[in-house]
Amino acid sequence: MLDQNTIDIVKATAPVLKEHSSEIGKRFYELLFTKVPDLYNLFNQTNQKRGIQQEALAYSVYAAGEHIDNLDAIKPVITRVTEKHRAIGIKAEQYPVVGETLLEAVKDVLGETATEEILIAWGKAYNYIADAFISIEKELYEKAESASGGWEGYREFVVDKKVDESDIITSFYLKPKDGEPITNYQAGQYLTIKAEIEGEKYNHMRHYSLSDAPGEEYYRISVKREDSVNGQPEGIVSNYLHKKVQTGDILQFSAPAGDFIINPSNKPIVLLSGGIGITPLLSMLNTTVEKEPNREITFIHATQNSKVHAFKEHVSELAKAHHQVHSHVAYDSPTEEDKKEKRFDREGFVDLEWLKEIVPSNDADFYLCGPLPFLQAMVRLLKQWDVPQEQIHFEVFNPVAILGE
């Protein structure tokens, strides 16, 4: 346990780290990759270029410091991070160099403000937090390996089928190369690919949501091609999968992971997705229809138009075949053909007025997934509607772990 003096120093200085979080995050990764360039293999390099990884690190450090005397308060952050660490293969022996480098970055950015006393306190706090992470991750590794059909590290899968779902989304059906059984998973979880791409110096790790119900002899991921927009770099792995990978090719994946799953409840369920965020919610939809045939489901999808709308027909058919499933679509940029054929229910963005029209009550469990601005907007709407925090669940497709703080 940490002594009270250390706790007091860390909590008092956490706001200072938050104020300089961007510079600390940037300096940390500069130092880390200089010391251990092989760690490039474990980090999303596109997120590095966009500055997202640095933002996530800084937020996590601040949150941990603020709650150092009560880590249960940031349990969602810890759970999400440890799941991702297990998925990409973070090991206990890598924690010391990360802690050492973090303190160096703090010292470099804050200068004389970061006194020896402050650095010692944060060093103790880091070791305390690292021990908690290592313990949780050890259990996750053991669970993944010992599960029926489970495995350690990365396993080879054959692309059994490749299906275009829209102009920018493609599904990959994956079967194990060794022909052995595959472990089950919970709707909402993801697979992590280790992509070894010709011409790239390092491997690239990415998490992709499983987009079908569990229990099949295959896994399915559905990937959006991330093009270069407004000067931002294109997605290295998504373009590789779309343009290079073909049926019969071999890909490597770690066992399913993730904390975005359906919680036991008797309440109606509302699945609210934006863009590619449809993937884990589609798995939840398929699973709930099968496992809980009497549970009321409202499936709401927001996207640009029919050209980029994946799985529209599948969801429509489910709604026709099952009286408890209600499907609603919002297009913010519908094509003329979309308007003529009435392919959507609302033109524009999801707002509270429309939400109240199509969802019978706020006494439901809401599951959200999509781009960060979409999620932030949806969380605000639900809070305005007085939906309790414990009934709002979300998945974020970037390293920022918590919304609405």
Sequence and secondary structure as in RCSB ss.txt:
>XXXX:A:sequence
MLDQNTIDIVKATAPVLKEHSSEIGKRFYELLFTKVPDLYNLFNQTNQKRGIQQEALAYSVYAAGEHIDNLDAIK
PVITRVTEKHRAIGIKAEQYPVVGETLLEAVKDVLGETATEEILIAWGKAYNYIADAFISIEKELYEKAESASGG
WEGYREFVVDKKVDESDIITSFYLKPKDGEPITNYQAGQYLTIKAEIEGEKYNHMRHYSLSDAPGEEYYRISVKR
EDSVNGQPEGIVSNYLHKKVQTGDILQFSAPAGDFIINPSNKPIVLLSGGIGITPLLSMLNTTVEKEPNREITFI
HATQNSKVHAFKEHVSELAKAHHQVHSHVAYDSPTEEDKKEKRFDREGFVDLEWLKEIVPSNDADFYLCGPLPFL
QAMVRLLKQWDVPQEQIHFEVFNPVAILGE
>XXXX:A:secstr
   HHHHHHHHHHHHHHHHTHHHHHHHHHHHHHHH GGGGGGS HHHHHHTHHHHHHHHHHHHHHHTTT GGGGH
HHHHHHHHHHHHHT  GGGHHHHHHHHHHHHHHHHGGGS HHHHHHHHHHHHHHHHHHHHHHHHHHHHHHHSTT 
 SS EEEEEEEEEE SSSEEEEEEEETT        TT EEEEEE  TT SS EEEEEEB S SSSSSEEEEEE 
    TT    HHHHHHHHT  TT EEEEEEEE S      SS EEEEEEGGGHHHHHHHHHHHHHH TTS EEEE
EEES TTS  SHHHHHHHHHH TTEEEEEEESS  HHHHHHT  SEES   HHHHHHHSS S SEEEEEE HHHH
HHHHHHHHHTT  GGGEEEEESSS      
